[in-house]
Amino acid sequence: FGMFAEEWAKYQGMYRELWSESVSRDQRAMVMRLQLGWNALSWKGFHLVDAMRNSLRAVQDRQQNSSDACGEVSFWELSEVGVWRDFVTSSIASLPNALALSTS
């Protein structure tokens, strides 16, 4: 355990801080935080949101068919980028209808 103990001691304060900021007081909920080195309010960011949502959905689908306690876990993605992605893609999808109504 020598190397592990040294590494743990080095990062213990950071882990405690992250835990206190990411896990609810009753320890029944957790938030995952990501900090990107690029502007997420872009198509690249929208694709990241799609990939995260698909991954979370796939994990949740697999767990629902399991007798494991983890099968009761619920996942959500909620972010500024996700809200913008939903707004932009919904607006683009409704554009043909808006154009058709404006010409009639």
N, C-alpha and C positions, 0 to 999 in steps of 0.2 A: 504493500500500500504506500510505499515511500513517495513515489512520484505523484500518485493520485492525491495523497494528503497535501503535498506541496501545492499542487494545482488548485485543489479545493480551497486551501487557505488563501491563495492569491485572489480567487474570484468569489469567495464567500460573501463579501459585502455587496458585490454587484448582483449576485443571485438573490440575496435577501431583498434588495431594492426592487429588482424586477418582479419578484414574487408579490411584494406588497402593492405594486402598481398594476399588476396583471390579474390577480386572483381576488375574487370578492371576499368580504370579511367572513362569510359563512362557508367559504371554500367550495361553493357549488357552481361557480361560474368563472371562466377565464377569458381574458382578452388577449389576442395575439396582435402584436404591434410590428409593423414593418416600416422601415425607413429606407427609401429608395434614393439612389444617387442621381436620379434623373426625374424630369417632370412627368408625373403620372397622369396629369390632365392632358392626355394625348391618346391617339389610337393604340399606341403601344401599352399605355396604362389600361385602356378599355379591354384589350386582349388579356392582360394580366388578371383583371377582375373576372373575365369569362373563365379563364383557366382555373382560378381559385374556386369559383362557384362550382365548376364541373368536378373538380377534385373533391370538394366537400360533399357534394351530392353523391358521388361514387362511394365515398367512405360511409356516408350515412345509409346508403342503399345496402351495402355489404353488411353493416352492423345490424340493420333491422331484421336480417335473417339469421342472426346469431343468438345463442342463449347466453352469451357473455354480457356482463353488466354494462360494458361499453356500448352495447346495442341501444341503450336508453339515452345516449348522448345526442344532443341537438346542436347543429352548427349553423351559423349565420355569417354572412359577409356584409358588413355595413361600413361604408367609407365615403368620403367626399367624391372620390373617383367613381365609385359604384353608383352614387346618386346621379352624377353627371352623365355617366355611361347610359343609365336607364333613360334619362331625359333626352339625350341626343339621339339614341337609337329609336326611341318612341316617336320623337319628332320627325325623324327621317322616314319612318314607316308610315306616318300619317300624312306626309307631304303629298302623295298622289291624290288622296281624297280632298285635301285642302285645295289643291290646284283645280281639281274637277269642279268643286263647289264654287270656286271663284270665277270660273268661266261660264257658269250656267246662269 
